[in-house]
Amino acid sequence: MSDIESKRPLSPHLTIYKPPVTMVVSIIHRITGAGLYFGILLIAWWLVAAASGEVYFNYATAFMNSIFGHLILFGFTWALIQHLLGGIKHLFWEMGYGFEKESSKKIAWATLAGSALLTIAIWLAGYAVN
């Protein structure tokens, strides 16, 4: 190996490079969009079970009321709210607002915090009614 090759800079690795919050939120927006497809299939399964009779509906309801079912529904709720807030952010961008570096960072953090808080609020309200 020559002296020139040994002095070449290495590209930043994941242990060195810290992705910006805007990039992370963009990736999360894409993942939640894909995840919503699976959540809709779960809701469709529940509706088909409701239309198929009491036995099937009770089976689907028992699954939804299990701890695993609640975790899936909690994740679906968060994905739905996160994707909604990301869509609202994109709507403001389409109107020309929020492109500045600091504002886009604040908006990205707001979508993350807002989705977590709204998801918890929805679930607490659901348990309060139940």
C-alpha positions as CSV (number, residue, x, y, z in Angstrom):
1,M,0.0,0.0,0.0
2,S,1.4,3.4,-1.0
3,D,1.6,6.5,1.2
4,I,-1.2,8.1,-0.8
5,E,-3.6,5.3,-0.2
6,S,-3.0,5.1,3.6
7,K,-3.8,8.9,3.9
8,R,-7.1,8.8,2.1
9,P,-10.0,9.8,4.4
10,L,-12.5,7.1,5.2
11,S,-16.1,7.7,4.6
12,P,-18.1,8.3,7.8
13,H,-19.6,5.1,9.3
14,L,-22.8,4.8,11.3
15,T,-20.7,5.0,14.5
16,I,-19.3,8.4,13.4
17,Y,-22.2,9.9,11.4
18,K,-25.2,11.1,13.3
19,P,-28.3,11.3,11.0
20,P,-30.2,14.5,11.2
21,V,-33.7,14.3,12.9
22,T,-35.3,15.4,9.6
23,M,-33.9,12.3,7.8
24,V,-35.0,10.0,10.7
25,V,-38.5,11.4,10.6
26,S,-38.6,11.0,6.8
27,I,-37.6,7.4,7.1
28,I,-40.2,6.9,9.9
29,H,-42.8,8.4,7.7
30,R,-42.1,5.9,5.0
31,I,-42.1,3.0,7.4
32,T,-45.3,4.0,9.1
33,G,-46.9,4.4,5.7
34,A,-46.0,0.8,4.9
35,G,-47.1,-0.4,8.4
36,L,-50.5,1.2,8.0
37,Y,-51.2,-1.3,5.2
38,F,-50.8,-4.2,7.7
39,G,-52.9,-2.4,10.3
40,I,-55.7,-1.9,7.7
41,L,-55.6,-5.6,7.0
42,L,-56.1,-6.3,10.8
43,I,-59.1,-3.9,10.9
44,A,-60.5,-5.6,7.7
45,W,-60.1,-9.0,9.4
46,W,-62.0,-7.7,12.5
47,L,-64.8,-6.3,10.3
48,V,-65.0,-9.6,8.3
49,A,-65.2,-11.5,11.6
50,A,-68.0,-9.2,12.8
51,A,-69.9,-9.9,9.6
52,S,-69.3,-13.7,9.8
53,G,-71.0,-14.3,13.0
54,E,-70.6,-14.3,16.8
55,V,-68.1,-17.1,17.0
56,Y,-65.6,-15.5,14.6
57,F,-66.2,-12.0,16.1
58,N,-65.5,-13.3,19.6
59,Y,-62.3,-14.9,18.4
60,A,-61.1,-11.7,16.7
61,T,-62.1,-9.6,19.8
62,A,-60.3,-12.0,22.1
63,F,-57.1,-11.5,19.9
64,M,-57.6,-7.7,19.9
65,N,-58.0,-7.7,23.7
66,S,-54.9,-9.8,24.4
67,I,-51.6,-8.1,25.4
68,F,-50.2,-8.9,22.0
69,G,-53.3,-7.4,20.3
70,H,-53.0,-4.3,22.4
71,L,-49.4,-3.9,21.5
72,I,-50.2,-4.2,17.8
73,L,-53.1,-1.8,18.1
74,F,-51.0,0.7,20.1
75,G,-48.3,0.6,17.4
76,F,-51.0,1.0,14.7
77,T,-52.4,4.0,16.5
78,W,-48.9,5.6,16.8
79,A,-48.1,4.9,13.2
80,L,-51.4,6.4,12.1
81,I,-50.9,9.6,14.2
82,Q,-47.2,9.8,13.1
83,H,-48.1,9.5,9.5
84,L,-50.9,12.0,9.8
85,L,-48.6,14.6,11.4
86,G,-46.0,13.9,8.8
87,G,-48.6,14.5,6.1
88,I,-49.6,17.8,7.7
89,K,-45.9,18.8,7.8
90,H,-45.7,18.0,4.0
91,L,-48.9,20.1,3.5
92,F,-47.2,23.1,5.0
93,W,-44.1,22.4,2.9
94,E,-46.3,22.4,-0.2
95,M,-47.5,25.9,0.8
96,G,-43.9,27.0,1.2
97,Y,-43.6,27.1,5.0
98,G,-41.0,25.5,7.3
99,F,-38.1,25.0,5.0
100,E,-35.6,26.8,7.1
101,K,-33.1,24.5,8.7
102,E,-34.0,25.3,12.3
103,S,-37.7,25.3,11.6
104,S,-37.6,21.9,9.9
105,K,-35.7,20.5,12.9
106,K,-38.3,21.8,15.3
107,I,-41.2,20.5,13.2
108,A,-39.5,17.1,13.0
109,W,-39.2,16.9,16.8
110,A,-42.8,18.2,17.1
111,T,-44.1,15.4,14.9
112,L,-42.3,12.8,17.0
113,A,-43.4,14.3,20.3
114,G,-46.9,15.0,19.1
115,S,-47.4,11.5,17.8
116,A,-46.3,10.0,21.1
117,L,-48.4,12.3,23.2
118,L,-51.5,12.0,21.0
119,T,-51.2,8.2,21.0
120,I,-51.0,8.0,24.8
121,A,-53.9,10.5,25.1
122,I,-56.1,8.4,22.8
123,W,-55.3,5.2,24.6
124,L,-55.9,6.8,28.0
125,A,-59.2,8.2,26.8
126,G,-60.1,4.8,25.5
127,Y,-59.4,3.1,28.8
128,A,-61.3,5.9,30.7
129,V,-64.4,5.2,28.6
130,N,-64.0,1.5,29.0
